[in-house]
C-alpha cells in the first residue's frame, strides 16, 4: 500500500481531539505510575503510536527527551486509539507498514500491500492512523512477510496485565530441496559445521517449528549438536538427537518467509568410521497457514576413518575502553591457528553479552591484514560475518582477526563479544574439505570476552576519523569535520564555538589570528553543522565573515597559534542515551571579493569545535528542565575537536594509458574494435565536464618503427568510423564526430559538444572504438590512437573555468604503445578437449541415451567463426554401426544458447556422420575464445537389433578432406575447410581412448573403513556394486560366470591352516562366496570364484558387500627390540584385466559372458583397511 493516487480523506466524526485534554499534535504522553507506563505520541486525528523500545524514542531528539513527556491520566491516554501504521517520511517512501510486536520491546514491520482505495474501503480512518518514522527507526525493525489486507494489521491495545496478541498472518509455504543441497560425500570423524541438508521454503508465512530426523546406517551418537542456519547465521542453539526417534525439534523460530528462503541443517560430528548418515526435514509448522512438500530428505554422508585437522581460537590483544558515540572502534580481537591442515575461514558468529543495546552497535567490520568483511548484528545480539569464499591460513600458520564498529549507548554500558558455540567458527580444511574441529579455551563465555566499558561524562564528543584530502577552490558543502555527541542525561547545549585554522601560504606555518590583520574569512561560505541522520541543519549557517573572534590558546589545528572563532547560539536538546552524528560543512569560494583572509590554491584549512569545557554555565550547557549547569568535568574530552587539514587545489585533469584493451589482432571489416583506453583522472578540487576531445590516428608496417600520423600512413584505408565510449558504464559519449581528418595529414577525429562528467577525485576511462573497412589490409597495417596535445581535451570545472589536460600522448603518439594489427582473415583450430570423456576410458551400456563420448575444443583467433560443417567418424566401423543408434552434436550459437543437432545414423564404409549448419543456429566460436562441441550418442538396446557386448569404438573428428569441415569468418567472410594446417588446424583428430560397450557392467564404489587389528572376525573390505545398464549377475554355474579376484598387501606367516575369507551381503548377511587365503605366501591373491549363492543386482540398483575373515594368524605385534615389524593384511582390488567376471547375458552362452578390461570398470583400484597384529 502506498500514498500515491490518494487525494483526500474525511475525518470520522466523534474522534477525540488533543485540545480536549490541553494537548497538541506531536506531544509525547505517558500515564506514569499506571500499569501501562509506555510512552506514546499523539496526532490531531485522535490516534497515538507507541515507542516500542527506549532506543526508538532516542531516535527522535527533537521531541525533547523524557523531560518533555506529558504525564496524563490512564483515561486520557486510552482516549487516543493506538495505531501501528507507519511510513518512512525521511525518505518520503509512500509504502505504509503495519507493526507486529514479537516480544516485550521488539517488533517487525510488514508492508500493507493493498491499494489505497481498498485500504480506505476496509478502514475509512486508515490514513489518519499513519504515523511518520525516520530512517533509524525503520532500519531498527526486522521486516516480515507482506500483509495483503488492512484487516491483517494487528490491533495493538494495552489492557492492564494483558500482553497484546497480534493477529497471525495466514501463510502457505512449500518445502523442497534447494538447488545447492549438499551432494553425497564422505566426512571425517570429527568434522564440524557440516551441512547435511539445505531446503528451500517458498511462499509466505512465519515458520514456528521445524523437526529434522537422522536416517541411514549410522547413529545418533555420531553427532554432538544439530543446528539450523540461514546462510552464515546460526538460528538456534544446538540440540541433540533423541535416541528413540533420531529427531530434533526446534520451536519458537519466527522465521519469516516471503518469496523463498533457504534453511540448512548443520551438524558437529564425533562419529564412528564407516557409519552413514543423512537428514530429512519431516515436519514444519507456521504460526498460521499450511505447509506442503514434506518430508524432504538429503543425501548420504559417509564417515571415513580420517580425522580433520584442528583450528585453535585464542583471545589476544588488549583493547582500550571506547567513548560512547565513538565510530570505527575496535571491539574484539582473537587469533585462529591452523593445525595439521591449512584452513579456509568461511564464517564467524559472535554474541554480544554486554549491556549496550544491539541497536547501538552498527557498521561492524571484521579485519585481518588488508582483508575486511562487513557484518551484521540482530536484536538477539548475534554478530555474523560471512567471509564468502574464505580467508586462507596455511598449515601451521595463524591470523589475528579484529572486530570494529560504531558505538552508541551510554557511559558505563558494556560490550562483550564472545563465541557461544565452537561451531560459530567455520574453518574448512584443505585436505578433507570439511569444517575443522575448533579448540577454544578462551572467549567461549561472556566472562572471558574482551570487556569494554563505554567511557564519557554526561556529554561525550568523539571525532569520527575524517581524513585529510585535497579539495577544490570552488566547492559546495565540503565536509571539514565529522564528530558525534553522546549524552548520558537529558542535556541542553545552548552555545557552540567553531574555530577555523588556516595556512594560507601552504608552507606548513599556520596563521595566528591574534596578530592577523583580519580575523574573518573571505572565501568560506555557508558554514554549518548538519545532523547526518536526517540532514537537518542544527548549527548555522553563517559565512566566514562571522568568524571575527579569537579562540583560546592551542585551539588551532596548526599548534600554539590562534584560530578565527564564531560563537553560535543554536540550541541542541539531547535525551539520555542519545547520540548525534554530526558533520561540519562549508562552501569554498576563492572567487569571493569581500574583506577577510583570502584563500588560494595551495592554502590549507581546518575547522574544529572549541572545547565545551572552556565555557560552562547555564547559558552554555545545562541539564534539561533545570537551572543546573554541566560542570567541566562532566564533558569528555576537555579538549578541542579538530578536523583534518584540507588543502585547496586547482581543478586539473591527468591522462594515462589503460591496461585494457591491450594489443590485439583483428580482421579486416571488424566492427566495434576497442583500440585503446585512456584514463581521465579529475583532481579532488572539482568535478569536470569534458566538452571536447580530439584523437589522432597513427599507423605503421610492423609496429617496430615510428608510427606515421594520418595520410603519412595508411590509417585512412583501415578505419571507417570512430566513436567514444565510457568504459565503466558502457555509455556511448559520441558516435558522430564534428570532423574526420583521418585520411588527411592531421589524422584527427574531432568530437565537440560532449557532456561527459567526471566526479571530483574520480577517474573514468575513455575507449576509442573503431569500425574497420572491409578492404585488404594496406602495407602499414598496424594502427593506434592517442591524444596528441593538452589542448585536444577541454573540460569545465564547478566554477565554469576551462580546464585542459595536464599532459598529452599517454599512448606514445609516434611510439604507439597499444596498437591493433589488421589481417585479412582469422584462424580456427580443432583439438580434443582436455576434459573430454575420451580422455579417460569409459564403459557404456546397451540402450543408453545421450551419453557424451567425445568433446572437441574449437578455438578462434583474430575473428569469430561460424561452423557450417562438422564431420564425425569411427575407425571401428563394424562395432560402431552395431552399437550406435544415433549421433548428436551439442554446441552453442552466437547468442550463447546451447543447441543440439541430430540424432543422425552412422553411414558409409567408414561409419561417419556429417552435420551441416546454416543461419543463426550455426555453431559459433567467439573471437580469441574457445568453445566445445560435444559428441553424444544413443546406443542400440538389444541383441536382436544388432548390439554386441565387450567391444570398443571411438567417435573422432573427421577433417581429413576439404569437404569434411567448413567454417566462415565472421568479419572477413573467409572460408576455412578441412585438412587445413596452414595457419589453421582443421585436420582429423583421433581421440585418446575408445568407449567399451557392454549389455551391462558392474560399477564399484569403495566404502572407506578405519584401520584396525587383525582379529577373528576382521572386516577387511566393504564396497558397493551398482548394475549399470541391465542386470549384473555373479552366477553359481562356474568360475567364468562369477569371479572377483583381490590382490593383498600382507606379511607371510606359518599357520596350521589357511584362514577362510568370506564375501557377505552386508545388509542380509547372506554368504556369496568363501575362499582360503594362502597364508604362507607373501602378498598372495584372494579369488572369490565359486559363488555359493547367486549375486543378482537388478538394473540401476546397488548392493553392498562385506569381506570378512579370521586374521588371528596375523597376530605378531611390532617388536622394537628385535626390529621385527607387526604382521599386516590389506585387500586391494586392482584395475587389471580379468579380475572381475560377470554375466551380462549378451552372448549365446548366458553363463559365460564378460571379463573386465583394464581401465573401464569404475572405481578401480581401491583398497580395504590395513589390519595389523596387536
NUMI-455792 format. One record per residue (C-alpha): residue in three letters; x, y, z. Coordinates in steps of 0.25 Angstrom, whole numbers, plus 5000, padded with zeros to 4 digits. Layout:
% residues N
AlaXYZ/...
//
This chain:
% residues 1174
Unk500050005000/Unk500550144996/Unk500050284997/Unk500150304982/Unk498750334976/Unk498150364989/Unk497550514989/Unk496750535002/Unk496150465014/Unk495050515022/Unk495250505037/Unk494250425044/Unk493250495054/Unk493450465068/Unk494950455069/Unk495650515081/Unk496450645079/Unk497750675086/Unk497150805090/Unk496050745098/Unk497150705108/Unk498050825107/Unk499050755097/Unk499550785083/Unk499950695072/Unk501350645074/Unk501250635089/Unk501850515096/Unk501050455107/Unk501050355117/Unk500250305129/Unk501350295139/Unk501050205151/Unk499950135143/Unk500049985139/Unk500450035125/Unk501550145127/Unk501950135112/Unk502250265104/Unk501350305092/Unk501250415082/Unk499850475078/Unk499350535065/Unk498150635063/Unk497250515058/Unk497250455072/Unk498150345070/Unk499450305077/Unk500650225074/Unk501550145084/Unk503050165085/Unk503250015086/Unk504750025091/Unk505450135098/Unk506450125087/Unk505450165077/Unk505050285086/Unk506550325086/Unk506450335070/Unk505550465072/Unk506450565080/Unk505550685075/Unk504450635084/Unk505250685096/Unk505450545102/Unk504850495115/Unk504750625121/Unk503750675111/Unk502750555113/Unk501350605117/Unk500850525129/Unk499450495127/Unk498350405133/Unk498050265128/Unk496750315123/Unk497350425115/Unk498350325109/Unk497350225106/Unk496450335099/Unk497450335088/Unk497350205079/Unk498750135078/Unk499150115063/Unk500250025058/Unk500350085044/Unk501650155040/Unk502350205027/Unk503750255026/Unk503550405023/Unk505050435024/Unk505250365010/Unk503850405006/Unk503550255004/Unk502050245001/Unk501950105006/Unk501150085019/Unk501549975028/Unk500849905040/Unk501649875052/Unk501549735059/Unk502049725073/Unk502949605074/Unk503349625089/Unk503349715100/Unk504149825093/Unk504349765079/Unk503549775067/Unk503449745052/Unk502949835040/Unk502049775029/Unk501749855017/Unk500249865015/Unk500249825000/Unk498849874996/Unk498249984988/Unk497950124995/Unk496550104991/Unk496349964997/Unk497050015010/Unk496050125011/Unk494950035008/Unk495449935019/Unk495650055029/Unk495150195026/Unk496150245036/Unk497350175031/Unk498150295026/Unk497850375039/Unk498550265047/Unk499850265039/Unk501050325047/Unk502350375041/Unk503650305045/Unk505150335042/Unk506150245035/Unk506750205049/Unk505450145054/Unk505150085040/Unk506450015040/Unk506349965054/Unk505149875051/Unk505249735045/Unk504449725032/Unk503349615031/Unk502449565020/Unk501549665013/Unk500149685018/Unk499149675007/Unk497949745015/Unk497849855025/Unk497049755033/Unk498349675036/Unk498949785043/Unk499049745058/Unk498149835067/Unk499149885078/Unk498349915090/Unk498849915104/Unk497949845114/Unk498649855128/Unk499249725132/Unk499049665118/Unk500049655107/Unk499549695093/Unk499449575083/Unk499649615069/Unk498749545058/Unk499649445052/Unk499749455037/Unk499249325030/Unk500249275020/Unk500549165011/Unk501949105010/Unk502448995001/Unk503748915004/Unk504748864994/Unk506148824993/Unk507048954990/Unk507748944977/Unk509048944984/Unk508748844994/Unk510048764998/Unk510348644989/Unk510748514995/Unk512148515001/Unk513048455011/Unk513348535024/Unk514348525035/Unk514048465049/Unk514148605055/Unk513748695045/Unk513048825050/Unk511948915043/Unk511548805033/Unk510348845024/Unk509548715023/Unk508248775017/Unk507848905010/Unk506348925008/Unk505649045000/Unk504449105007/Unk503549164996/Unk502349254999/Unk501949335010/Unk501749315025/Unk502549315038/Unk503149175042/Unk502949145056/Unk503549005058/Unk504448905050/Unk504648755052/Unk505848685046/Unk506148535046/Unk507448465044/Unk507448345035/Unk508448245029/Unk509348135035/Unk509948225045/Unk509648265059/Unk509048385067/Unk510348375075/Unk511148415063/Unk510648565066/Unk511048665077/Unk510048765073/Unk509048795061/Unk508748935057/Unk507849015047/Unk508549125039/Unk508149235030/Unk509349265021/Unk510449295031/Unk509449325043/Unk509249215053/Unk507749225056/Unk507649135068/Unk508449075080/Unk509048935078/Unk508148815080/Unk508448665082/Unk507648565074/Unk506748475082/Unk507148335084/Unk505748275082/Unk505448345069/Unk506648415064/Unk505948545063/Unk506248685068/Unk505148795068/Unk505348945068/Unk504249025073/Unk503849175074/Unk504749205062/Unk503949325056/Unk504649315042/Unk503949405032/Unk503749345018/Unk503349445007/Unk503749384993/Unk504749284996/Unk505749255007/Unk506849145008/Unk507049085022/Unk508148985025/Unk508348865035/Unk509748875040/Unk510448775050/Unk511648755058/Unk512248615058/Unk512848515067/Unk512548405058/Unk512948255056/Unk513748225044/Unk512848145034/Unk511548205038/Unk510648265028/Unk509648385032/Unk508648475025/Unk507648565030/Unk506248595026/Unk505248705029/Unk504048635034/Unk503148745040/Unk503048895039/Unk501948985045/Unk501549125043/Unk500949225053/Unk499749215043/Unk499549145030/Unk499849025022/Unk501148945018/Unk501348855006/Unk502548775001/Unk502948695013/Unk503748615016/Unk504948655009/Unk506248575010/Unk507748605008/Unk508848515002/Unk509648415010/Unk510948455016/Unk511848345020/Unk512948355031/Unk514348325027/Unk515448275037/Unk516148405035/Unk516148515045/Unk516148665041/Unk517148765046/Unk516848855057/Unk516849005058/Unk517149075071/Unk516449205075/Unk517249295085/Unk516849425091/Unk517949525088/Unk518249675089/Unk517849785099/Unk516749875095/Unk516450015102/Unk515150055106/Unk514450145095/Unk513550265097/Unk512050265096/Unk511750305081/Unk513150275076/Unk513250215062/Unk514150115056/Unk514550065069/Unk515249925072/Unk514249835079/Unk514949705080/Unk516249625076/Unk516549475074/Unk517549385067/Unk517249265059/Unk518349165057/Unk518249055047/Unk518848915052/Unk519148795043/Unk518448845031/Unk518248985024/Unk516949055027/Unk515949145020/Unk515149225030/Unk513749235024/Unk512849295035/Unk512949365049/Unk511849375059/Unk511949445072/Unk510949485083/Unk510849625090/Unk510749595105/Unk510949735109/Unk509949845113/Unk510049935100/Unk508749915093/Unk508949845080/Unk508349955072/Unk509450045077/Unk510549955070/Unk510649985056/Unk511549975043/Unk512249855048/Unk513549805041/Unk514449685043/Unk515849715039/Unk517149635037/Unk518349695030/Unk517849765018/Unk516549675017/Unk515249735022/Unk513749685023/Unk512549755027/Unk511649695038/Unk510249695044/Unk509649695057/Unk508249655061/Unk507349695072/Unk507749565079/Unk509149615079/Unk509749515069/Unk510849575061/Unk511049505048/Unk512249515038/Unk512149435025/Unk513549425019/Unk512949375005/Unk514049284998/Unk514849295011/Unk516149345017/Unk517349245016/Unk518249215027/Unk519449125024/Unk519648995031/Unk520349035044/Unk520049175042/Unk519149275049/Unk518449405046/Unk517949515056/Unk516549565054/Unk515949695059/Unk514549745060/Unk514249885059/Unk512949965059/Unk512250095062/Unk511650105077/Unk510550185082/Unk510050155096/Unk510350225110/Unk511450235119/Unk511750105127/Unk511050015118/Unk511849905113/Unk512149825100/Unk512649675102/Unk512749595089/Unk512949445091/Unk512749315084/Unk511549235089/Unk511849105081/Unk513049055075/Unk512249035062/Unk512249185061/Unk513549185055/Unk513549105042/Unk514949075036/Unk514948975025/Unk516248895024/Unk516948885011/Unk517248735012/Unk515848675015/Unk514948795011/Unk514148795024/Unk514048885036/Unk515248875045/Unk515048845060/Unk515148975068/Unk515948975081/Unk515549095089/Unk515849115104/Unk515649265104/Unk514549355099/Unk513549245099/Unk512849305111/Unk512349445113/Unk513349455125/Unk514449425116/Unk514149535106/Unk514949665104/Unk514049745113/Unk513949885108/Unk513249995117/Unk512850125110/Unk513450245115/Unk512950385115/Unk512350485124/Unk511050545123/Unk511450595110/Unk512450525101/Unk512950575088/Unk513750485078/Unk514450515065/Unk513950415054/Unk515250405046/Unk515150485034/Unk516450485027/Unk517250605021/Unk517050625006/Unk517150714994/Unk515850804992/Unk515550904981/Unk515551054981/Unk514151064977/Unk513250954985/Unk511950944991/Unk511750865005/Unk513150815006/Unk513250735019/Unk514250785029/Unk513950705041/Unk513150585045/Unk512850565060/Unk511850515070/Unk511250565083/Unk510650465093/Unk509850495105/Unk509750415118/Unk508650505123/Unk507650605117/Unk508550715113/Unk508250855106/Unk509450915099/Unk509251065097/Unk510551115091/Unk511551055081/Unk512851105076/Unk513551065063/Unk514951105060/Unk515551125046/Unk517051105045/Unk517851135032/Unk519151125026/Unk518851225014/Unk520251215009/Unk520251055009/Unk521651055015/Unk521350985028/Unk521251105036/Unk519851135041/Unk519351275042/Unk519251335056/Unk517951415057/Unk518351495070/Unk519351575061/Unk518551555048/Unk518151685041/Unk516751615038/Unk516051515048/Unk515051465037/Unk515051385024/Unk514651445011/Unk514651315004/Unk513751225013/Unk512251225012/Unk511051145017/Unk511851095029/Unk510851005037/Unk510750875046/Unk509750765040/Unk509150645046/Unk509650535038/Unk508350445041/Unk507350535035/Unk508150655028/Unk507550755038/Unk508450875040/Unk508650895055/Unk509651005055/Unk509751125046/Unk509951145034/Unk510851275034/Unk511951315025/Unk513351335028/Unk513251485031/Unk512551445044/Unk513851375050/Unk514351505056/Unk514651455070/Unk515951395075/Unk515951265082/Unk516751215094/Unk518151175093/Unk518551045085/Unk517151035079/Unk517751025065/Unk518050905057/Unk519350975054/Unk519850975068/Unk520051085078/Unk519551195069/Unk518151245070/Unk516951225060/Unk515751305056/Unk514551265064/Unk513051295064/Unk512051265075/Unk510751205071/Unk509451215080/Unk508651105073/Unk508051005084/Unk508250855083/Unk507450765092/Unk507950635095/Unk507250525102/Unk507850425111/Unk508550315103/Unk508450395090/Unk509650405081/Unk509650505070/Unk510550485058/Unk510950625052/Unk511750685041/Unk512350825039/Unk512250875024/Unk512550995017/Unk512651055003/Unk514051094998/Unk513951214988/Unk515351274985/Unk514651364975/Unk513951444987/Unk514351584988/Unk513951625002/Unk514851675013/Unk515551565021/Unk516651455020/Unk516751415005/Unk517051265001/Unk517751224989/Unk518151094982/Unk519151024992/Unk518551085004/Unk518250995016/Unk516951005024/Unk516350925036/Unk515050945044/Unk514950895059/Unk514050905071/Unk514550985082/Unk514650915096/Unk513250925102/Unk513850915116/Unk514551045114/Unk513151115115/Unk512251065126/Unk510951115132/Unk509451115130/Unk509551195118/Unk510551095111/Unk510150955115/Unk509150915125/Unk508250795129/Unk506950805122/Unk505850865130/Unk506750915141/Unk507651035144/Unk508750935147/Unk510050955138/Unk510950845134/Unk512250845141/Unk513550845132/Unk513850705138/Unk512450655132/Unk513050685118/Unk513950585111/Unk514950615106/Unk515350745112/Unk516050785099/Unk515750835085/Unk515250745074/Unk516050775061/Unk515650735047/Unk516750695037/Unk517550795029/Unk516950815015/Unk517850865004/Unk517250954993/Unk517650914979/Unk517250964966/Unk516450874956/Unk517250784948/Unk517150674938/Unk518250564937/Unk518350464925/Unk518950324926/Unk518850194918/Unk517950084922/Unk518449944922/Unk517249894915/Unk516949884903/Unk518349824900/Unk519049804887/Unk518149714878/Unk518049654864/Unk516749674857/Unk516249644843/Unk515849744832/Unk514449794833/Unk514349764848/Unk513349854855/Unk513349914869/Unk514849894871/Unk515349964884/Unk516650014880/Unk517150084892/Unk516750124906/Unk517150264912/Unk516950294927/Unk516350434930/Unk516650464945/Unk516050584951/Unk516750644964/Unk515950654977/Unk515850804974/Unk514550794965/Unk513750704957/Unk513950724942/Unk513050734930/Unk513850694917/Unk513350764905/Unk514350744894/Unk515250634891/Unk516150614878/Unk516850484876/Unk517950464866/Unk518150334858/Unk519550264854/Unk519950144846/Unk521250064843/Unk521649944835/Unk522149854847/Unk521949934860/Unk523449934862/Unk523750074855/Unk523250204857/Unk521750214854/Unk521250314844/Unk520150414846/Unk518950424837/Unk519250424822/Unk520650394824/Unk520250254828/Unk519050174824/Unk518050194835/Unk517050254826/Unk517050124818/Unk516750044830/Unk515750114839/Unk514450154834/Unk513750214847/Unk514150254861/Unk513350264874/Unk513650304888/Unk513150214899/Unk513250224915/Unk513750084919/Unk513150084933/Unk511750104929/Unk511750064914/Unk511150194911/Unk511450244896/Unk511950384898/Unk511850414883/Unk511850334870/Unk511750464861/Unk513050544861/Unk513050684857/Unk514150664847/Unk514850544842/Unk516250564837/Unk516850424837/Unk517150424823/Unk517850564823/Unk519150604829/Unk518550644842/Unk518050504844/Unk517050554855/Unk515650514859/Unk514950634866/Unk513750624876/Unk513150754881/Unk511950784890/Unk512150664899/Unk511550644912/Unk512450554920/Unk512450564935/Unk513650524943/Unk513350534958/Unk514450604967/Unk515550514971/Unk515050404962/Unk515550344949/Unk514750304936/Unk515350224924/Unk515150274910/Unk515050164900/Unk515350194885/Unk514450094878/Unk514650074863/Unk513950014851/Unk514949954840/Unk514749964825/Unk514649824819/Unk515849844810/Unk517149774808/Unk518049824819/Unk519049924814/Unk520549924816/Unk520450004829/Unk519449904835/Unk519649934850/Unk518950054856/Unk518750134869/Unk518050254874/Unk518550364884/Unk518250504890/Unk519450574883/Unk519350714891/Unk518850764904/Unk517850854897/Unk517250734890/Unk516450724903/Unk515550834908/Unk514750824921/Unk513950914930/Unk514050914945/Unk513050944956/Unk513351094955/Unk513151094940/Unk514651104938/Unk515251044926/Unk516250924929/Unk517150864918/Unk517850724920/Unk519150734929/Unk519850644920/Unk519850584906/Unk520250464898/Unk519850354908/Unk519950254897/Unk521250294892/Unk520850364879/Unk521850324868/Unk522350224878/Unk520950154880/Unk520850064892/Unk519550004890/Unk519349964875/Unk518349884866/Unk518849794855/Unk517949774843/Unk518049644836/Unk517149584824/Unk516549464832/Unk516549394845/Unk516949254849/Unk516249134855/Unk516749014862/Unk516048874865/Unk516648794876/Unk516248684887/Unk515748764899/Unk516548744912/Unk515248704919/Unk514748614908/Unk514148484913/Unk515048414903/Unk516248464911/Unk515848344920/Unk515348204918/Unk513848204918/Unk512948084919/Unk511548104913/Unk510348004912/Unk509247964903/Unk508048054902/Unk508848174908/Unk508348304903/Unk509048444901/Unk510448394906/Unk511548484903/Unk512748414897/Unk513648514891/Unk513748664893/Unk514548754883/Unk515148894886/Unk514948994875/Unk515749124877/Unk515649244868/Unk516749344867/Unk516649494861/Unk515149484858/Unk513949404861/Unk513549284853/Unk512249214849/Unk512349064847/Unk511649014834/Unk512048864834/Unk512648774845/Unk512848624842/Unk512948514852/Unk513548374848/Unk513848244855/Unk515048164850/Unk514448034857/Unk513348024846/Unk512647894850/Unk512647914865/Unk512148054864/Unk511048024854/Unk510547904862/Unk510447994875/Unk510148134871/Unk508748174869/Unk508948314867/Unk509948424868/Unk509748574873/Unk510548694873/Unk510348794885/Unk510848934883/Unk510649084885/Unk510149184875/Unk510549334875/Unk509449364886/Unk510149264895/Unk508949174895/Unk509249024895/Unk508648954884/Unk508648804879/Unk508748754865/Unk508348614862/Unk508148494864/Unk508748444851/Unk509148304848/Unk510548264844/Unk510748234829/Unk511748194819/Unk512848104819/Unk513548174830/Unk512448194839/Unk512348344839/Unk511248454840/Unk511348594834/Unk510648714842/Unk510248834833/Unk509848964838/Unk509349094833/Unk508749224838/Unk508749284852/Unk508749144858/Unk510149104854/Unk511149074864/Unk511949204867/Unk513349224873/Unk513549364878/Unk514849434874/Unk516049394882/Unk515249294890/Unk514949144891/Unk513649074891/Unk513348924892/Unk512648834882/Unk512148714890/Unk511848574882/Unk510748494889/Unk510148364885/Unk508948274887/Unk509348124888/Unk508548014882/Unk507847934893/Unk507647794889/Unk508447674883/Unk507247654873/Unk507547794868/Unk509047764866/Unk509647814878/Unk510947744883/Unk511647734896/Unk513047754901/Unk513447834888/Unk514047974887/Unk514048084877/Unk514348234877/Unk513648364871/Unk514748444865/Unk514748584857/Unk514848554843/Unk515548674836/Unk516448604826/Unk515748654814/Unk515348794810/Unk513848754809/Unk513848694823/Unk513948834831/Unk513548974827/Unk513549104835/Unk513349244832/Unk514049364837/Unk513049464844/Unk513749594839/Unk514549544827/Unk513549444822/Unk514749354818/Unk514549204817/Unk515349104825/Unk515248964820/Unk515648824825/Unk517148784825/Unk517648924826/Unk518948934834/Unk519449064829/Unk519149164840/Unk517949074844/Unk517748934849/Unk516548864844/Unk517148734841/Unk516548604847/Unk516648584862/Unk516748444867/Unk516248434882/Unk517148374893/Unk516248264897/Unk515148174892/Unk513748144898/Unk513548004903/Unk512147954901/Unk511447844910/Unk510047804911/Unk510247824926/Unk511447844935/Unk511747864950/Unk512247994956/Unk512947984969/Unk512948084980/Unk513948064992/Unk513448095006/Unk514648145014/Unk514848075027/Unk515748105038/Unk517048035040/Unk516947925051/Unk517447805058/Unk517647665051/Unk516547595059/Unk515647465058/Unk514547545050/Unk515247655044/Unk514547735033/Unk515547755022/Unk514747815012/Unk513447875009/Unk512947924995/Unk511647954987/Unk511347894973/Unk510347964964/Unk509747904952/Unk509947994940/Unk509047964928/Unk508347834930/Unk508447734942/Unk509847694946/Unk509947544951/Unk511147474958/Unk510647334956/Unk510847194962/Unk511047114950/Unk512547124948/Unk513747214950/Unk513547294938/Unk512247344942/Unk512547404955/Unk513947444960/Unk514547554968/Unk516047544970/Unk516747634980/Unk518247654982/Unk518747664996/Unk519847745003/Unk520147645014/Unk521247585022/Unk521547435021/Unk521247345033/Unk521347205037/Unk520047145042/Unk519347015043/Unk518347045033/Unk518047155023/Unk516947255028/Unk515647265021/Unk515147395016/Unk513647415013/Unk512947505004/Unk511547545010/Unk510347625006/Unk510547745016/Unk509047765018/Unk508547625020/Unk509847545024/Unk509647445012/Unk510947375009/Unk511247384994/Unk512647324994/Unk513747275002/Unk515247254999/Unk516447215007/Unk517647305007/Unk519047245005/Unk519647305017/Unk521047245014/Unk521147335002/Unk521447485004/Unk520447574997/Unk519647454992/Unk518447474983/Unk517047444988/Unk515947404978/Unk514447384980/Unk514247294968/Unk513147194973/Unk511947264977/Unk511047184987/Unk509847274985/Unk509647354972/Unk509847504974/Unk508847574965/Unk508847724964/Unk507647774957/Unk507847894947/Unk508048024953/Unk508147974967/Unk509347944977/Unk509747844987/Unk510747864998/Unk511747745000/Unk512647725012/Unk513947645012/Unk514147575026/Unk515147475031/Unk515947415042/Unk517247485043/Unk517747435056/Unk518947365049/Unk519447515046/Unk519647535061/Unk521047575062/Unk521247715068/Unk522347805066/Unk523647765074/Unk524547885075/Unk525647805082/Unk525747705070/Unk525347815060/Unk524247725055/Unk523047795049/Unk521647755052/Unk520847665043/Unk519947735033/Unk518847705023/Unk518147785013/Unk517247755001/Unk517447824988/Unk516447814976/Unk517347854965/Unk517047924951/Unk517547804943/Unk516947714933/Unk516147594937/Unk516047624952/Unk514547634950/Unk513647534943/Unk512147544942/Unk510947504934/Unk510247614925/Unk509447514917/Unk509847574904/Unk510447454897/Unk509947314893/Unk510447254906/Unk509747334916/Unk510647284927/Unk512047314921/Unk511947454917/Unk512947564921/Unk514247594928/Unk514747734930/Unk515747814922/Unk516747904930/Unk516248044932/Unk514848034928/Unk514147984941/Unk513948094951/Unk514448124962/Unk515748034962/Unk516648024968/Unk516348024983/Unk516747964996/Unk516247925009/Unk516747965023/Unk518147925028/Unk517947815038/Unk519147795047/Unk519647705058/Unk519447755072/
//
